[in-house]
């Protein structure tokens, strides 16, 4: 599904922040991406959702070499990836329902065709009563769940989450982890970037550890 | 029981999603992805309205001048004049008759009307006043010729035939007047096109700045759309829709204002019907109206300005999106 071979990344003329990354992400797999702050987790996530291009090496996503893809093809590929941003990135002028429905709306689907799907998902993540609330009045945990719902509504093959438990209390963090595990069981590959060791200890999964720009994989 | 505790109690299966109550009464009322309030619309509408107003007034003016010039040209081009200067030892009346005969014999001349001595003298009244005896003055005589439609005469042959027989005769085909009118009409059109181009350039620049401002304000929205897989054309369309509406709004305000001003000018011109000022205006412009073509041109301009506004915003959005990837 995802294949990195000798991937390196540097910003401008600065030092390489990621060096010689070689790893695979298999379909239906679950992994934590971890490492100390500044190790390059966010940069690696940006490479994974095609927001950055590597300065060297090969990245293959769903069987496509991303270096050879056109801009529109990259956009089409992004639709197969769900992203949960650390800062949620919900659109403040749209209701929770509309935020979650956004990936379906950009596909040109009529609202009536996804209404039930979105409301069901919102109920499932515990936001059934809050679907018409605007993001500014949601709590941190509610925003987090809305962001997760938006990331999975289009049933992506790969889900990337950047510090999804960074802003929530331990009990909610555990519930979010259960949510990701359920998504993984329904067939989505999950990559959770976190440095919450307590969270990782709760679920036995593959760990991709970044240290000083290099990756160590613990199966 | 809190809503949170319901989360993930059962595996999520979209295929099994139960029918839910109606959530949106009308999907067409979906919130715009780019909020209209985030675009500094009012100032842009005002700029577009002013630009369209100026462009429409210019077009109206050009149409007025063009219409009148065409009318003058056809009037003038349908006539020619033979002038016979009195020369010592020549019988002027006989020469006038001879010249009239030559003119009648020339193919392409539909009507020949020699002015009598009294009529010729009357032509001088505006300059010399009435009551003067002009017998002592060598007043030239005029023969007005009306040219047959579609068969212009050979002016050079007529001139040669006349001067061979009558040394004091000359033919004025009014070519100089026609050329000057044509030059004036062309100059008016050139000035009009120049102003239109300036107006469009100013509109493009205003829209460019407004779009850049809107893109900067809405950058988080653009990034989210980009990362969830929206194509550039879709994102640009979200902005273009707003700018097309702003352009249409401004264009309509400016166009309608210009049409009102033109209509008012026509109304005021009718109010002074019969006065010397109105006669002068009527002599220049016959009727103070831009006609159906003029109105169509103003409507066309409104559409053009709206299209330029939308097109410019799309171009600027695409340029900005190119820097994100």
Interface residues (C-beta under 8 A of the other chain):
Chain A: X49 X51 X71 X72 X74 X75 X76 X77 X78 X79 X81 X83 X89 X91 X93 X94 X95 X97 X98 X102 X103 X105 X106 X110 X111 X112 X115 X116 X117 X118 X119 X120 X121 X123 X124 X125 X126 X127 X128 X129 X130 X131 X141 X145 X150 X155 X172 X175 X178 X179 X182 X183 X185 X186
Chain B: X2 X3 X4 X5 X6 X7 X8 X10 X11 X12 X13 X14 X17 X18 X19 X20 X21 X22 X23 X24 X27 X30 X31 X33 X35 X220 X221 X223 X224 X225 X226 X227 X228 X229 X230 X231 X232 X234 X325
